[in-house]
Each structure stands twice: as C-alpha cells, then as structure tokens.
Amino acid sequence: MASLIRRLIPARITNNGSQQRDHHANERTFLSWTRAGLGFAAMAVALDRLDAIDRVLNQKLGLGSPGPLLPNQHVQPGPIRHGPAQGKTSAAAPSAAESQAPSGLQNQISMAHVCQLLGVWSLGYGFFRYWSMRRYLLMGQFVPAFWGPVLMTTGSFVAFMAMGLQMDRRHATAS
C-alpha cells in the first residue's frame, strides 16, 4: 500500500536548468490532448442527437430516407412459437418487411461513433504520453512525439471527409 501511495504522490525534483519548464509543458500537452478528446466526445453527442432529430423529422414529414434505426429502436421478435418436434419455444423470425432495411443502411458508419473513437483515442494517448514523458523527463531524457499527432490528424481528416461523403449521399438519395 505504501508503494502505491508513493507512486501517486509526485516526487520533488530539484529545479536545475529547464526541468520545471519541461514538466509544465508536459502537463499542458496532456491537457490539450484531454481537451481534444472531450471535444470529439461532445461532437459525437451532437452528431448523434442531430441524426436522431433528422430521422424523426423525415419520418414525421415523410421526407426521403429515414436513415438507420435509432440506437434504442430494435426489431421486436414475433410471438413465441412451439418447436414442431421438441415442444421448445423459439422466437419467430421477423417478417420480410421487418428484415429488409433500406438499401445501403446495413453497412452505414455512424459519424458519431467515429468521433467517439477519436475522443477515446485522444484521451488514452494523452494519458499514455503524459506518464511516459514524465518518466523520461525524470531520467533526464526527451522523446519527441511523432505518431500520436500524425494519427490524430489523419483520423480527424478521414472522419470529416467521411462525414462530407455521407451528407452528399444523403442529399443525393433525398432528391
């Protein structure tokens, strides 16, 4: 228990050279990764709610394709039937109208989920980077970041391009 407490309480470091400045920069970097992750999480919530509003309006007004099912909408199984040989119960298969979703919706990617993944990745990478850099700084070393920012930039670019393509497809099918 004492070793756990020692790990959680930061050790005092002599302030020679730029160590204090380096540790503060490491903390600011951690906070910026956290801010990016929370921004993506907020964007995921907003996109999810806007998509739900869009689907409800399309269904109520009879405009175009209603989009994929809401997260809490599930196809309800039919009545319970007895099996012919053993007398066991099993759920009936959904009717043909229930099992056929509009074309292309089975494989549609939700941009809210992409933003959620980017947010979780950003938070996780920020946490990992902070603790690994803290360890390196305590040893007097520095390892520059390369892959984290490259992957985050690439992921953001792909997510926003996919959002644009998805919106183009929606407008094309609604017309």
N, C-alpha and C positions, 0 to 999 in steps of 0.2 A: 504494500500500500504506500509506503514511503517513497519507493522508486517512481510510482505513478504520480504522486504529488510533485516530486522533483522535476518530472518531465513536463508537467502542466505549468509550473511556475517558471517564468523566464529567468535565465541566469544573468547575473550582472557582468557586463563586458566593459573593459577599460576603453575609454574613448580616445584612442590614438588614431591619428590620420582621419580616414573617412568612414570608419565603421558605423558611426551613428547615422551619418547621411545615407549610407548604403542600406541599413536596416529600415530606415524610414521610407526609402524608395521602394524597398521590397514590400512594405505594408501598403503603400499607395498602389502598387501594381496589383496586389491581392484585392484591394477594394475596387479597382477598376474592372477586374475580371468578375467580381461579385456583382457589380453594377450592370455589366453586360449580361450576365446570366439572369438577373432579375428583370432586365428589360425584355429579354426574349421570353421569359415566363409571362410577363404582362401582355406581350404581343400575342402569345398563344391563347391566353384567355380572351382577349379582344377578338381575335380571328374566330375563335370557336363560337362566341356569342353572336358575332355578325353573321356567321354562316347559319346559325340556328334561326336568327331573325329572317334572313333571306329565304330559307326553306319554308318557314311559316307563312311569310307573305306570298311566296309563289304558290303554296298550297291553297291559301285562302282566296287569292285573286285569280287562280287558275292560269298563272303565267309560266310558260316554259317548263323546264325540267325541275322537279322539286329537290333534286340533289340526293345525297346519301341519307340514310336514316339518322335520326338524332341519336346521340350516344345512349340515351335511356330508352329508345324505341327498339324493341326486339319483336321478331315474328313469333306470335304465340303459337304453341303447338296445338294441334286439333284435339278432339276429345280422346280420352283413353279408350283403347280397344283391347279386347282379349285376343291373345295369340291363338291361332287355329289349333295347334297341337297340344301345347303345354298349359294353356289357360293363363299364361302370364300376361301382364299388362305392358303395353308399349305405347309411346306417343305416336300419333298418326303423322304421316308425312304431310308437310304443308301442301296446299293446293297449288296448281300450276300458276295461278295468278300471284300467289304469295311468294313462290320460289323464283319467279322471274323478275329480277330487278332491271331497271332501265339499263340499256347497253352502256358499257364502259364504267359503271359505278362500282363494280366489284373490286376493281384494281385502282380506284382513285385514291391518291395520297392526300391526307389532310395536312394542310399547311400549319394548322395549329399543332399537330404532333411534331412536325419538323422543327417548329420554333421551341417546343418543349424539349426536344432532344438537344438542340443547340444551347438552350439555357442550362440544362443539367450538365452538359459537357463543359460549358464555360465555368460553372461553379466548381465542378470537380477538378478541372485543370488548374483553376486559380488556387484552390486549396493545396493541390499537389505541388504546384510551382512555389507557393509561399514556403511550405515546410522544407522542400529540398533546397531552395535558395538560402533559407535561414541556416540550414546545416552547413552548406558550402561557405557562407559568409563567416560563420563561426570558426571554420578551419582556415580562413584567410584566402579562400578561392572564389572565383566567379565563373559561372557558366551562362553564356548568353542564350536567350530564348530564341528559337527559330521555328520549330514545328508547331508549337501552340498557336502563335499568331497566324501562321500560314494556313493551318487547318481551320481556324475560326473564320478567317477572311474568305476562304474557299467555300466553307459551309454556308456562310451568310449569302454569298453571291449566288450559289446554287439554289438556296431556299427562295430568294427573291425572284430569280429567273423562273423557277417553277411556279411561284405564285402568279407571275405575269402570264405564263403559258396557260395555267389553269383558268384564269379570268378570261383570256382570249377564247378558250374552248367553251366556256360557259356562255359568253356573248354570242358565239357562232351557233351554238345549239338553241339558244333562246330566240334567235332571229328566224 
